[in-house]
Amino acid sequence: MNILDKYILKEFLKFFIIVFVSFVVLYMIVDFFAKARMFLSNHATVMQMATYLLYSIPNIVSMVLPASILLATLMTYSSLSKFSEITAMKANGISLYRMALPSLFVAVFTSLFFFFFNELITPYSVRQTEQIIKVDVQKYYSQLFFKYNEIWYRNENTIYNFKYFDIDSLTMKGVSLYYMKPDFTLEKRISAKNAKWENGRWILDELMIITFDENNTPILKWDSQQTADIPEKPETFRSIQQEIENLGYFDLRKYVGKIASEGYDTTKYEVILAGKIAFPFVMVLMIFIGISFSLRSERGGGVMQSIAVGIVIGFSYWIVHALFMATGQSGRLPPFVSAWAANILFGIAGAFLFYRVRT
């Protein structure tokens, strides 16, 4: 690494740290005041509030990293351009491609860090924040769990187990209901292909019922359709969807493989899975887009202009990415295409703009 690389890297990291820390602190302040009434009304202790903020940091880091890379790029190269340092480098035969290498190196490293950070740390921290809010502060003890790649729920005398919950059709798939006696021994078990919410009740399809006689001998009965004695409504099971989506890439891939092997539609989760690979690469794209916009004029620049451009580009990417992801989850696009479409479009735009800049 030569002196020029070190200088550009130093400038880039300076702006990156300022932007990144500012975003994290600002987000924490906004998030805390948004939840302040909830904390106070539930008499949360200072330790509980501090622990919540501590565990919320990894999720905040995941959200602000791409925007921090983009703004740092815009501010770094705008500053170099404003003070004619870009012109001086070009006069000495240094191309723009060479000037971009230090920032590109940071972006590639950050993309890899982002992926493994979201795989190893963020899912745990999200679970901990949910635990603090719902259990420690609000004293709400959830009966719904995602464990061993299956969904479990327990009410007063019944344990529900199902493989997959389709929010759109309000259908539980691969259902097993365990009815327990007061001494927690099994009284009856019902296994069904589906449990669908229709007209305010759960309808079981293709079910098998196991009961026991006085000698504890199992008695089997089959039926094509039956109304289930399930008092819970679909809203009870909606929260599990978010927990599954927050899984790391490898855990989610394991779950998708399991339910796919059992014949269930995994389109929605396959899109999310592909998105977990595609999204980290946005930081590399933002380097090319950021440099292109910051060097549109040799003497142009300024921090406020860079921030304004960064906000517009950032929001544009989020809107396009979310649109394609939603389209893929609805089944209108293949998972790979929907997850990578925003990257491809912004990559083409970034390459075109970067090519147009005088190197």
N, C-alpha and C positions, 0 to 999 in steps of 0.2 A: 504494500500500500504506500503510494507516494504522498508527498506533502499536499498536493491538490485534493486527493481522495480524503485525507484526514480533515482538511479544512471544510470541504462540502459535507462530510459526515458529521463533523462537529456542529455546523450550522443547522443541518437537518435534525439532529438529535436534540439540539437546544429548543427549536420550535416544537418538535414532537413532544418533548417532556412538558413544556408549558401548556400546550393544547390538551394533551392527554390528562394531566393532573387537573386542569381547569374543568374539563368535561366530567371527570369522576366526582370531583368535589361538588360541582353544580348539581349533578344528578342526585347525589346523596342528600343534599340540602332540600331539593324539590321533593324527593321521595319521602324524606323524614317529615316535612311539614304536611304532605298529603296524608300521612298516616298518624299525625300528631293527635288528632281528636280520638282516633281509635285507641291509641296507646293510653291517653289520659282517661277515657271513659272506662277502660278495663283495668285501670290502676296498675299499669305496667311499671316495673322497677327500672331504675337507671341502667342496671346491668342487662336487663332484657332488651332495652332499646339499643344499648351499645353493641350487644352481641348481634342483634338483627342487622345493624349497619355494617358490622364487620363481615358477616356472612353474605351480605348483599353485594360486596365489592367485586367478587369474581364475575357475577352476572352483568354488572355495570361495565366491567372491563371488556367483556365480550361484545357489548353493544356499541361502545365508543371507539374501539380500536380502528375499524375501517375509516371512520370519519376523521380520526386523529392523524392517520397516515395521509389522507387526502389534503387536509388543511396544512399539515407540516410541509408537504410537497409544494403546495401553492405559495405558502409564505416564504419558504427557503429560496425558491427560484425567482419569485417576485422581488425579493430583497437583493439577490445577486444581480438581477437585471436592472433594478432601480439605481444601483450604485456602479453600473457599467462593468461589473466584474465578469459578467457573461461575455461582453464585448472584448474585454482584455484576454479572456481565455481563448476565444475564437481567433484573435489576432496572433496568438501563439500556436495556432494549429491544433487546438484541442476541440474536437467535435462535441456536439450536444449529446450524442450517444455515449461518449466517454464520460461526460459530466453527470449523466444519469445513473451510472453504475453504482456509486455509493448508496444512493437512495433505493435503487432497485435491490441491492443486497439486503438492506434493512427490511424491505417489503417482503422478500422471499423468506427471510428468517422469521418475520412476524407472522406470515401465513402459516408456516409449519407450527410455530408456537401456538397460534390461535386454534388450530385443529386439535392439538393434544391438550391444550388448556381446557377446551370445551369437552374433551373426552374424559379427562381425569379429575378435573376440579369443579367446573361449573355445575354439573348435575348434582353433586353432593351439596354444594352451597345453596342451590335452589331448594333442595329438600329441607335443609336446615332452616332456611328463612320461613318456609311454610310451617315447619314444626314450631318455631318460635311464635309466629303470628296466631296460628289456629289452636295450638295445644297450650303453650306456655302462657300466652296473653289472653286469648279469647276463651280458653278452657273448653274448646270443642274437640272431642275425641272422635276422629274419623273411624268409621267401621269399614272403610274401603281401602284395599291395599293392592299393589301390583308386586307380585312375588313369584319367583320361579317361572317367569315368562307367562304368567296367568293372572287373571283378575279375581280377587276374593272380596267377599262382603259378608258381614255377619250382623244379623239383627237379634232380636230377643231369643228366638229359639230355632233359627234357621241359618245355615251357612250357604252362600251362593258362590259358585265357581263358574267362570265363563272365560273363553279364550279371547273374545274380541267383542267390542261394543261399537256398533255403527251409529254414529250420532245422527247422520242424515236420515236413515230409515228407522231410527229408534229400535234397533234390533240387537239383542244379545245372541252371540253365536257360540255353539259348543257349550251348552248350559248343563250344569249339574246342581241340583238342590238337595241339601242334606238337612232333613228335619230331625231335630234332637229332642230327646226326653229331658226332664228336669235334671237327671243325674248325668247328662251329657253322653248318653249312649244313643246310637242311631235308631230312630224310629221308622224312617222312610227315606228313600232316595229316588229322585226323579232325574233322568237324563234326557235331554232333548236336543235336537239339531239347532233349533232357533227358539227365541222367545221374543215376540214382536209386540210392541205397544200399539193397541188398536182400541179406539172408543173407550179410553180410560181404563184399560186392563191389559194384562200380559197374556198373550196367546202362545201356547207351546205347540211346536210342530214335531211330528215323528218322535214321540217320546216313549220311554220305557220307565215303568214304575216298579220299584222294589219295596215290598213290605215284609213283615216278619210275623209268623204265627206264634202261639204260646210256647213252642219249643225252639223259638229263635231260628226257624228254618225260613230262608228267603222265598218269597212268592213273587213271581215276575208277571207283569202285565204290560201289553203294548197298546198304544193308541195313536191314531193319526193326528189328532188335534185335541187340545184341552185348555181350559182357562186355568192359569196358575194362581195359586194363593201367594201372591207377592205384593205386599202393601206399598213398597217403594215405587216412586215415579221415576221416569227417565232422568230428571234433573239430579237425582241422587248419584247417578253413575257418570255424569258428564265430566266431573273433575278428573277422572282417571285418564281421560284423553290427553290433557295437558301434561300429566306425569309421564305418560309414555313418550310424548313428543320431546320431552326434556331429557330423555335418555341419551347417553353418549352413542357415537356411531356404531361401535362394535356390539354394545348391548341391544341397540335397536335392530341391528342387522340380525342378531340371534333371534329376537322376537319375531321379526318379519319372516325369517326362514321357517320358524316353527309353525306359525299360523298359515303360511303359504303351503307347507307340506300337508296340512290338514284340509286344504281346499278352500280356504277363505280368501276373499278379495283383499289384497294388500296394496292396491294402487296408491292410496293416500300416504301410507307409510313409506312406500318405495320412493315417492316424490320427496318426502322429508329426508329420507336417507341420502338420496342423491344430492339434495341441497346442503347437507352437512359436509360433503366433499367440495361442492362447487363454490360455496360462499367464501371460504378463506382466500380464494384466488382473487377476490375483488380488490384486495390490497395491492397486488401487483398491477392490476389494471389502473388503479387510481394514480399510480406513479406517472404513467404515460399521459393520462388525461390531465393531471395536475400540472405537469411540466408544460404541456402544450398550451394550456390556458394562461399560465403565468408568464409566458414568453411571447404573447401575441404582439407586443410592442417592446422594443428594446428598453425604453425609458419608462414604460408603464409599470404598474405595480402598486404596492400599498397594502397594508395589513387588512384594512376594512374591505377593500375590493376582493382580496383573496378569500376572506371569510364569507362574503356574499356569494362568490362563485362556488365555494365549497358547499355551502348550504343548498344551492340550487342543484348541483351535481349529485350530492348525497341523497336528497329527497327524490330526485329523478330516478336514481338507481333503485332505491327502496320501493318506489311505486311500480316500476317495471318488473322487478324481481318478484314482488308480492303478487302482481297480476298473473305472471306466468306460473308461479307456484300454485295459485288457486285454480288456474285453468288445468294444470296437470292433475291436481287432486280430484277434479271433477271428471277425469277420464278423457278429456278432449285432446290432451297431448301426452306423448310417452313421458315417463318419469325423467329420463335423462335429458330430454329436450327442454322440458319445463324448468328443470333445475339449472341448466346451463345457458338458457336463452338470453338472460340479462347479461351474463358475462360475455357471451359471443357478440351481442349487439354493442355493448360498451367497449369491448375489445377492438372491434372493427372501427368504431368511432375514435377510440384512443390512438390506434395505429394510423388512421387517416390524418388526424390532427397533428400527431407527432411528426409524420412525414412532411406535412405542410410547413412546419417551423423551419426557419433557416438554420441549418446545422453548421 
